[in-house]
Amino acid sequence: MDSLLLAPGADGTAEFTADAAGTFFYWAGIPGKPMREFMFEDSQLTGALIVDRAGAPPARDRIFILGGWAERRLANGEPDFDRFFGTINGRPWPHTERLTYTMGDSVHWRVINISETVHPMHLH
């Protein structure tokens, strides 16, 4: 099973056995809608699935899910990119989380791109 279809307000459960370690994501949306349209009202219905190797200690990674949200469509149905917001963990700037580290800290980030673009952000 690769999909779980639910009526509005309904609950459901999906179970599976993870057969490979790695970083994965899931997304929910309107049935039949292609991934390239994943930027409107259902664009933030995502999450991460981190599968550790059997017997390994749990990862202590910081997870960032990069996405985008178009607040409205133009008359032709295309996104209004004047009202398009990049998101990190469902929040657009300036509502994103602030991170503080001490010099010498070692941190590990998992960055997951669920947006429709190949380059949703860059760091300086």
Secondary structure, DSSP 8 states (H G I E B T S, - for coil): -------TT----------S-EEEEEE--STT--GGGTTSTTTT-EEEEEE--TTS-----EEEEEEEEES-B-TTS-B-GGGEEEEETTEETTSS------TT----EEEEE-SSSS------
